[in-house]
Amino acid sequence: MHEKLNPRLLDVIACPRCLARLKYDQENQRLICPFEQVAYPIENGVPVLLAEKAETLKE
């Protein structure tokens, strides 16, 4: 079962690369930046917003 991310958290965190709002992908437990086309993992309910941990999304 996937944990739900607190929706208020999405109001205050941003992409570390471009400062855009992130979209929550609950199924894959990650946060997506639509502008940079990268996904940041969520580990144990905690977003890991490190550029080196970002996964490039396939188009």
C-alpha positions in Angstrom: 0.0 0.0 0.0 1.3 3.5 -0.9 1.4 6.2 1.7 -0.4 9.4 0.9 1.7 12.6 0.8 0.4 15.5 2.8 -1.2 17.8 0.1 -0.1 20.9 2.1 3.5 19.8 1.4 2.9 20.3 -2.3 2.1 23.9 -1.7 5.5 24.6 -0.2 8.0 22.4 -2.0 9.4 23.0 -5.5 11.7 21.5 -8.0 15.3 22.3 -6.9 16.4 22.8 -10.5 13.7 25.3 -11.8 11.6 26.1 -8.7 8.4 24.9 -10.4 5.5 23.2 -8.6 5.8 19.5 -8.4 3.0 17.0 -9.3 2.5 14.0 -7.0 2.5 10.5 -8.6 1.0 8.4 -5.9 1.2 5.1 -7.8 4.9 5.4 -8.4 5.7 7.3 -5.1 7.5 10.2 -6.8 7.2 13.9 -7.4 7.3 15.0 -11.1 8.5 18.3 -12.5 6.7 18.8 -15.8 9.1 21.5 -17.0 12.4 19.7 -16.3 10.9 16.3 -17.2 12.3 14.6 -14.1 10.9 12.7 -11.2 12.1 12.8 -7.6 11.6 9.7 -5.4 9.7 9.5 -2.2 11.5 7.3 0.3 9.7 6.2 3.5 7.2 9.1 3.0 9.9 11.7 2.6 10.5 13.5 -0.8 14.2 13.3 -1.9 14.7 16.5 -3.7 18.3 16.1 -4.7 19.2 16.7 -8.4 21.5 13.6 -8.4 18.5 11.4 -7.3 16.2 12.8 -10.1 15.2 10.3 -12.8 14.8 11.6 -16.3 11.3 10.9 -17.7 10.9 9.3 -21.1 9.0 11.3 -23.6 
